[in-house]
Amino acid sequence: SNQQSITSGLVEETTKEKVGDTVQAVIGTEDYKKGTTIDLTDTNFVGTKIVAVTLPAEIIAKSNAGDIKLIGKDFTLKLNPKVFDTAKVRQHRDRSDAGVRFELALNEGNPDSGGRTTLSTQYVLKAEFYVGREVSSMDYLSNSMEFSLEYDRAKADLRKITDVALYRYDDANGDWLKIYERYNSYDIVIRTTINRLGRYGIFGARR
């Protein structure tokens, strides 16, 4: 069924629908300038574990596409379709069966923290470029996305953890790499820009 939705072609108006625990959105070729917000705190989207956004190559190649904003109970992610504007995508921008399928999912796999204290939900961001039936996964983005993630400040304070940071899981060395440290101890959110896909989470470490 997955393959079905990827190759179902272009739509003029942006669509959003919940299928099981997944919200599927397809950015429309006519109203892409408006920008799209998918708010998972909306009662219609309760119980969502995955957001999947399909972006046609022709929209990614345009310079005036609106931003896409995903809002969850503990995160916001803002990106422009341009983040997926690779040479490969641009090369196929005239094909109606080419584009990117971007996914944000709750990490339900192994939350292994490498001995650090887990302070937030973990999210997995991934994207696949498809042309016809050919699919390849993406890693680095052409631009940054704005990501903010809430963490359990009370737990950090209780355990006297001063070193609180957003980490990205690095498959190559099988451990989490620190991406961005919290700005001050009053924050309950870490806000930063990210330019890679992958698994993200906030951890505390003792100095």
N, C-alpha and C positions, 0 to 999 in steps of 0.2 A: 504493500500500500504506500510505503515511503516513496518508492520509485515513481508510482502513479502521480503523487502530488508534485514531485519535482518537475516532471515532464508535461504537466497539464497545460503548459503554455502561458501566455501573458494575460493579464487582466487590466482593464482600463482603470477601474477604481480599486483602491487598496481594500483588501479584505482581511478580517480577523475572525477566527473561529476557534472554539475550544473543542478538541477531539480527545476524549479520554483525559489524560493529565497533561496534554500538550496544547499550547495556544499556537496556532499556525497563522502567520500573517504573510500576505503576498503584496508587495508594493506595486501599486498600479502605474501603468505607463502614462495615464492622463493626469493623475493628481499627486504625483511624486513630489511636486514642489512644496506642497503643504506641510510636509513633515508628518510623522506618525508617532503617537504615544501609545504604548501598551502598558496599561496599569493593572498589575496583578493583584492589587488590593481591591479592585473592582469585584463586586459580589459574583458577577458572571464567570470570573476566572479563578474562583476559590479552588484550591487543591492542585493548582498548576505546578508541575515540576520542570517543565521544559518550555521555552519559548523558541519557536523556529520561524525565522524571517527569510522569505525568498526575495532576492533582489535581481531583477533581470539585468544582464550586462549593459544594455542600452542606458539604463538609469544610472548605473555606477559610473559610466563614462561621461555623464553630463556634469556640468560645473554648478548647476543650480538646484540640485536635489535637496529637499528638506532633511533635517536631522531626524534620526530615529531614537526615541527615548523609551527605555524599559524601566519600569518602576516596580520594585518589590517591597515586601514588608521591611527589609533591612538593606536594600541596595538601590542605587540608580545607575544606569549605564546610558551614556549619550554618545551616539556615533553618527557620522555622516556616511552615506553610501560610498563616498570617495575613499574610505579606509581600505576598500577592497579593490581599488583601481590599480591592478597590476598590469604588466605588459600583456599577459595572457588574456585577461578579461577584456582589455581594450581591443585586442586582436579579433575578438569574437563579438564585438558590440552590435554588429548588424544581424546576429543570429537570434531568432526568437526562442531557441532552445538552449541558450547559454545564460549563465548567471551564477550567483552565489547563494548558497543556503547557509545562513548564520544561525547558530544555536547557543542559547544560554541555558544551562541545566544545573539543577541542584546536584552536587556530588553525592552519589549514593554508593560510591565505591569505597575503597579503603581510605579512611581519613588520616592515616599514619602521619603523626606530627613530628617525627624525628626528635622526640624528647622535649618538644616545646609545649606550652600550654595553649590548647585550642580556645580561641576567643570569639570566633565568628562561624557562620555558615560558610561552607566552601562552595564555590561556583565554578563550573567548567564552561569555558567559552570555546566554541569551535566553529570553523567555517569550511565549506567545501565548494570548490569551483566545479560547475558541471557544464558540459557541452555535449548535447545529445545524451548518450548513455555513459559517457566517459566522466568519471568523477575523481578529483584529486583534492587532498586536504591542504589547507593553508596554515601558515605559522605566523610569519611577520606581516604586519599591516603596513599600508602605504602612508598612513597617518595615525594619529593617536585617537583613542576613545577616552572619554571622561568616565571614571568609575569611582563611585563612593560606596563604601561598605561599612555597616554599623558593627560595633563589637561590644562585648560585655565588659563595660568599664568597671562595674562593681566587682566582678570576678578578678580583674587585673589588680584593682586596689586592695582587695582582700588578701591576695597572694603577694602583695607588695612587688608586683612586676612593673618595672619602669620601662623596659624595652619592648614596646608594642609596635608591630609593623605588619604591613601587607606583604605576603610572600607569594611567589609563583612556584609551582612544582616543576622541577627540572628533571625531565625523564633521563637525560644523559647521565647525571650522577645520582639519580634516585633520591634526591633530597629537595627540600624547599630552599629557594633563594630569596633573600630579602630584597624587596622592590622599593618600598617607601616606608619610612618611619613616621609614627604619629607626630603631629606638630606640638601639641601640648597635652598635659594630662587631664584637661577639662573636656577634651573632645570625646564624643562617643562614636565618631565616624572618621574613617580615613578616606580622604579624597585625593585622587591623583589621576594622572593620565597613563594609559598603558598602550603599548604598540605591538603586543604579541598576544596570540590566543593561548589558551592553556587553562590550568586549574589554579584558582586563587583562593587565598584564605588569610585571615589575620591570626597571628600567634603572638604569644608573649614569651620572652626569654629572660632569664635572670642574668644580670650583668656580672 
